């Protein structure tokens, strides 16, 4: 029987195919339009193309390394604190070099050479960028684009190779959350979906025109949408759905093709939901579920993907801004849910019933959303997450024991990306820091 970790890896592969409309990954040399045009670009499963790795927001990657201890590789300076989480992939027209793209509070989106940390290009928006960028071929030209939201109320799409503006779409309020790139309507071309502080979910075509919008209520005390959408086939109808937490305390499931509401769940009627959901088979029944964390009630909830019914809920004793990651971390056949809390802990819950499997306490809040990878080459998953205690740490996913800790000059809000930055066959870890730099750490080579 295939292990749950094996199923997770297969799911990641399938999601990557879905994001790209089911076409092959790009070759090292790409051509735009014309009779010799390359197939649509899609990220490799070992790349980290968007927030939480993929459109389902699993936080899990098949990339692996031999990082028994973490060592400095490079640091790229921006003009202000980096809350945005990096995406990393080969986004060049020619060559096979991985680049890191990430936003900064200085209002710029940076593209950084993964090999040496040199800045390849930067794009100047008007104000700070909390949103984490997404990389994908949204216009079917065989080359990747970079999409992000901004506090200037706009959604931007850039040429991935040189950072030039392709289009921008103006919303009614600032954009805090991160876009998902996926084929929403089954036309074989990826679209963009993102939520705004105006309470509206926007689905845009690759040319920046509106595919659909869906409005969520904005009442007293509600602050619009700050979370990011997750995309996956949650009801086994062969079509993608969009799952979006909103400022009214509800979680909405929307049809990917037209944005109509399929179900909603009242997670916390009095509080905003900051954390991004994860779509996965939490309980091993073969159907997709939705993991939700956060809200003023400090709950982690498992929802049935078909109808949004609550399957279990666990009070964790703290508000949660960190988005959950899902994998079978202890290889027992059951998925686990991993997340940080605002009261200084990283927790692991059983995906089947929500019971706490382990919890590790630290000295400051963990807003960073964890990544899961075999980072030390032992065949088992590790959890990587930054903390406001100025540490990027790796914990054994099985029981939460420390693997290594890397000291940082300031707090880490950004979530790590795990990807091979220098083409040596081993993954590195890259993340933003509140000291205004983007870091890459590596094994001892």
C-alpha positions in Angstrom: 0.0 0.0 0.0 1.3 3.5 -0.9 2.3 5.6 2.2 0.5 8.8 2.9 3.7 10.7 2.2 3.8 9.0 -1.2 0.2 10.1 -1.8 1.1 13.7 -0.9 3.9 13.7 -3.4 1.6 12.4 -6.1 -0.9 15.2 -5.2 1.8 17.8 -5.5 2.7 16.5 -9.0 -1.0 16.5 -10.0 -1.5 20.0 -8.7 1.5 21.2 -10.6 0.0 19.8 -13.8 -3.4 21.4 -13.0 -1.8 24.8 -12.4 -0.2 24.7 -15.9 -3.3 23.3 -17.6 -1.8 19.8 -17.9 1.1 20.7 -20.2 4.8 19.9 -19.9 7.3 21.9 -17.9 9.4 24.4 -19.8 12.7 23.5 -21.3 15.9 25.5 -20.6 15.3 27.5 -23.8 11.9 29.0 -24.5 10.4 30.8 -27.5 7.3 33.0 -27.3 4.7 32.8 -30.0 4.9 31.5 -33.5 5.1 28.1 -35.2 8.0 27.0 -33.0 6.4 28.2 -29.8 7.3 26.2 -26.6 4.5 24.6 -24.7 3.1 26.5 -21.8 5.5 26.9 -18.9 4.9 25.1 -15.7 7.0 24.9 -12.5 8.8 21.7 -11.6 7.5 20.0 -8.4 10.8 20.8 -6.8 10.5 24.5 -7.5 8.5 26.8 -5.2 6.3 28.8 -7.5 3.8 30.5 -5.2 2.9 31.0 -1.5 2.9 27.7 0.3 4.5 26.0 -2.7 1.4 25.2 -4.8 -2.1 26.4 -5.4 -3.5 24.0 -2.8 -1.2 25.6 -0.3 0.3 22.3 1.0 3.6 23.8 2.2 5.2 20.4 1.1 7.9 19.9 -1.4 9.8 16.9 -2.8 13.0 18.9 -2.9 15.6 17.6 -0.5 19.0 18.4 0.8 21.8 17.3 3.2 21.5 20.3 5.6 22.5 18.8 8.9 23.4 22.3 9.9 22.5 25.6 8.2 25.2 27.9 6.8 25.0 31.4 5.3 24.9 31.4 1.4 24.0 34.9 0.5 21.9 37.9 1.5 20.2 40.4 -0.8 19.4 43.9 0.6 16.1 45.6 0.0 15.1 49.0 1.1 12.8 48.0 4.0 11.4 45.1 6.0 10.4 41.9 4.0 7.1 40.4 5.2 6.4 38.9 1.7 7.3 35.2 1.3 9.6 34.3 -1.7 8.7 32.2 -4.7 11.6 30.6 -6.6 11.8 29.0 -10.1 13.6 29.2 -13.4 12.0 32.2 -14.9 14.5 33.1 -17.6 14.0 32.9 -21.4 17.3 31.0 -21.7 19.4 29.1 -19.2 18.6 27.0 -16.2 19.2 29.3 -13.3 16.7 29.6 -10.4 15.6 33.1 -9.4 13.9 34.2 -6.2 11.2 36.8 -6.4 9.9 38.6 -3.3 8.3 41.9 -2.3 9.5 44.5 0.2 7.9 47.2 2.2 10.0 49.7 0.2 7.4 49.2 -2.6 9.6 47.1 -4.9 9.4 43.5 -6.1 12.9 42.0 -6.4 14.2 39.3 -8.6 17.3 37.7 -7.1 19.8 35.4 -8.7 19.5 32.2 -6.7 23.2 31.3 -7.3 24.8 34.4 -5.7 22.2 36.7 -4.4 22.7 39.4 -7.0 19.6 41.4 -7.9 18.6 40.8 -11.5 15.8 43.2 -11.7 13.4 45.2 -9.5 10.0 46.6 -10.2 8.9 49.7 -8.4 5.2 49.8 -7.2 4.0 52.8 -5.3 3.8 51.5 -1.7 4.7 48.5 0.4 4.2 44.9 -0.7 3.0 42.3 1.8 1.7 40.0 -0.9 3.8 37.0 -1.8 4.4 36.7 -5.6 3.2 33.8 -7.7 5.0 32.5 -10.8 3.2 30.9 -13.8 2.5 31.1 -17.5 -0.8 33.0 -17.4 -1.0 34.0 -21.0 0.1 30.8 -22.7 3.2 32.3 -24.3 5.5 29.5 -23.1 7.2 31.9 -20.6 6.6 32.5 -16.9 5.0 35.7 -15.5 5.2 37.0 -12.0 2.0 38.2 -10.3 1.6 40.0 -7.0 -0.7 42.3 -5.1 0.1 45.6 -3.5 -1.1 48.0 -0.8 -1.7 50.5 -3.6 -4.9 48.6 -4.4 -3.5 47.0 -7.6 -2.7 43.6 -8.9 0.5 43.4 -11.1 1.7 41.0 -13.7 5.3 41.3 -14.8 7.5 39.6 -17.4 9.4 37.0 -15.4 12.6 37.3 -17.5 13.1 41.1 -17.2 10.5 42.5 -14.8 8.7 44.7 -17.3 5.0 45.5 -16.6 2.5 43.4 -18.6 -0.6 44.8 -16.9 -2.0 46.0 -13.7 -5.6 45.7 -12.4 -7.0 48.3 -9.9 -9.2 47.2 -7.1 -11.1 49.2 -4.5 -8.7 48.7 -1.5 -5.2 47.4 -0.7 -4.1 43.9 -1.4 -2.5 42.1 1.5 -3.0 38.4 0.4 -1.1 36.5 -2.2 -2.4 35.3 -5.6 -2.9 31.7 -6.7 -2.2 30.7 -10.3 -4.3 27.8 -11.6 -6.5 26.9 -14.6 -9.8 27.9 -13.0 -12.2 27.4 -16.0 -10.7 24.3 -17.7 -9.5 26.1 -20.9 -6.0 24.9 -20.5 -4.6 28.3 -19.6 -3.8 29.4 -16.1 -5.7 32.3 -14.4 -5.0 34.5 -11.4 -7.2 34.5 -8.2 -6.7 36.8 -5.2 -8.7 38.5 -2.5 -8.7 42.2 -1.5 -9.2 44.4 1.5 -12.4 45.5 -0.2 -13.9 42.1 0.5 -13.9 41.0 -3.1 -12.4 37.9 -4.6 -10.9 38.7 -8.1 -10.4 36.1 -10.8 -8.4 37.5 -13.7 -7.4 36.2 -17.1 -3.8 36.2 -18.3 -4.3 39.5 -20.0 -5.5 41.2 -16.8 -9.3 41.2 -17.6 -11.9 40.1 -15.2 -13.0 36.5 -15.4 -15.3 36.9 -12.4 -15.6 38.6 -9.0 -17.3 37.4 -5.8 -18.2 39.8 -3.0 -18.0 38.9 0.7 -19.9 41.0 3.3 -18.1 43.9 4.9 -19.7 44.8 8.2 -18.6 46.6 11.4 -15.3 45.3 12.6 -14.6 43.4 9.4 -11.4 44.3 7.5 -11.8 42.7 4.1 -9.8 39.7 2.9 -6.2 39.4 4.2 -5.7 35.6 3.6 -4.8 34.0 0.3 -7.0 31.6 -1.7 -6.4 27.9 -2.0 -7.4 26.1 -5.3 -8.2 22.5 -5.8 -10.9 20.0 -6.7 -12.5 19.8 -3.2 -15.8 18.1 -4.3 -14.5 15.5 -6.8 -16.3 17.0 -9.8 -13.2 17.2 -11.9 -13.1 21.0 -11.7 -11.1 23.3 -9.5 -12.7 25.3 -6.6 -11.4 28.3 -4.8 -11.4 28.3 -1.0 -11.2 31.8 0.6 -11.3 32.9 4.2 -12.7 36.4 4.6 -12.9 39.3 7.1 -16.5 38.5 8.1 -15.2 35.3 9.8 -16.5 33.0 7.1 -14.8 30.6 4.8 -16.2 30.5 1.2 -15.9 27.8 -1.4 -16.4 29.2 -4.9 -16.6 27.5 -8.3 -13.4 28.2 -10.2 -15.2 28.7 -13.5 -17.6 31.5 -12.5 -17.2 32.3 -8.8 -20.6 31.2 -7.7 -20.8 30.2 -4.0 -20.9 26.5 -3.3 -20.8 26.6 0.5 -19.7 28.8 3.4 -18.6 28.0 6.9 -18.7 30.3 9.9 -15.3 29.9 11.4 -15.4 33.0 13.7 -18.2 35.5 13.2 -16.5 38.2 15.2 -13.0 38.1 13.8 -10.9 38.2 10.6 -9.2 35.1 9.3 -5.6 35.8 8.4 -4.3 32.3 7.7 -4.5 30.7 4.3 -6.3 27.3 4.1 -4.7 24.1 2.9 -6.5 21.6 0.7 -5.6 17.9 1.3 -7.0 14.5 2.2 -6.8 15.0 6.0 -8.5 11.9 7.1 -7.5 9.3 4.5 -10.9 8.7 3.1 -9.9 9.6 -0.5 -11.8 12.9 -0.5 -10.3 16.4 -0.3 -10.7 18.3 3.0 -9.9 21.9 3.9 -7.7 22.8 6.9 -8.5 26.2 8.4 -6.5 27.9 11.2 -7.0 31.2 13.0 -9.7 33.7 14.1 -10.3 35.2 17.5 -11.6 31.8 18.7 -8.2 30.3 18.1 -9.5 27.2 16.3 -8.1 24.8 13.8 -10.8 23.2 11.8 -11.2 20.4 9.3 -13.9 20.9 6.8 -15.4 18.4 4.3 -14.6 19.7 0.9 -17.8 18.6 -0.7 -20.2 20.5 1.6 -18.1 22.5 4.0 -19.3 20.6 7.1 -17.1 20.7 10.1 -15.4 17.4 10.7 -13.5 18.4 13.9 -12.3 21.6 15.6 -9.4 22.0 18.0 -8.9 25.0 20.3 -5.2 25.8 20.4 -5.2 28.5 23.0 -3.9 31.3 20.8 -4.8 33.2 17.8 -3.1 31.9 14.6 -1.7 34.0 11.7 0.5 31.2 10.4 -1.0 29.2 7.5 -1.1 25.4 8.0 1.1 22.9 6.1 -0.1 19.3 5.6 1.9 16.0 5.3 2.3 12.6 6.9 5.3 13.8 9.0 5.6 10.8 11.2 4.9 8.2 8.4 2.1 6.5 10.3 -0.4 6.7 7.4 -2.2 9.7 8.9 -1.7 13.3 7.7 -0.7 15.9 10.2 -1.4 19.7 10.2 1.5 22.0 11.1 1.3 25.7 12.0 2.7 28.4 14.2 0.8 30.4 16.9 0.8 34.0 18.0 1.7 32.8 21.5 5.1 31.5 20.7 4.5 27.9 19.6 4.7 25.5 16.7 2.0 22.8 16.8 1.2 19.5 15.1 -2.3 18.1 15.0 -3.5 14.8 13.8 -5.4 15.3 10.5 -8.0 12.7 11.2 -9.4 13.9 14.6 -7.5 17.1 15.4 -5.8 15.8 18.6 -2.4 17.5 19.4 0.5 15.3 18.5 3.2 17.7 19.7 3.7 21.3 20.5 7.0 23.2 20.9 7.2 26.5 22.8 9.6 29.4 21.9 10.2 32.9 23.2 8.3 34.9 20.6 5.4 34.6 18.1 5.6 32.3 15.1 3.8 34.2 12.2 5.8 32.4 9.5 4.0 29.6 7.8 5.9 26.4 7.9 7.5 24.5 5.0 7.9 20.8 4.9 10.8 19.0 3.2 13.5 16.4 3.9 16.1 19.0 4.4 18.8 16.9 6.1 18.7 13.8 3.8 17.5 11.3 6.4 14.4 10.3 4.5 12.1 12.0 6.9 10.4 15.4 6.7 11.5 18.5 8.6 9.5 21.5 9.4 11.0 24.9 8.6 9.6 28.2 10.0 10.9 31.6 11.1 10.1 33.3 14.4 9.9 36.7 15.9 12.7 35.5 18.2 15.1 36.1 15.2 15.5 32.5 14.3 14.9 30.4 11.2 14.6 26.8 12.6 14.2 23.3 11.4 12.3 20.8 13.6 11.8 17.1 13.0 8.2 16.8 11.7 7.8 13.5 13.5 8.0 14.8 17.1 9.1 18.5 16.9 12.6 18.0 18.2 15.1 20.6 17.0 17.2 19.8 13.9 19.0 23.1 13.6 18.5 26.8 14.2 19.9 29.7 12.1 20.1 33.1 13.9 18.8 36.1 12.0 19.4 39.9 12.6 15.7 40.6 13.1 12.3 38.8 13.3 11.1 36.6 10.5 7.5 37.0 9.4 8.2 35.7 5.9 7.7 32.0 5.2 10.6 30.0 3.8 10.8 28.5 0.3 12.8 25.3 -0.1 14.3 24.9 -3.6 17.6 24.1 -5.3 19.0 27.6 -5.9 22.4 26.8 -7.4 21.7 23.6 -9.5 23.8 21.3 -7.3 21.0 18.9 -6.8 20.4 19.9 -3.2 17.8 22.3 -1.9 18.5 25.5 -0.1 16.2 27.6 2.1 15.4 31.2 1.2 13.3 33.7 3.2 12.7 37.4 3.9 13.7 39.1 7.2 12.5 42.3 8.9 16.0 43.6 8.7 15.3 44.4 5.0 17.2 41.5 3.5 16.4 38.2 1.8 18.5 35.3 2.9 19.6 32.0 1.5 21.0 29.3 3.7 22.7 26.1 2.6 24.4 23.0 3.8 28.2 22.9 4.5 29.7 22.5 1.0 
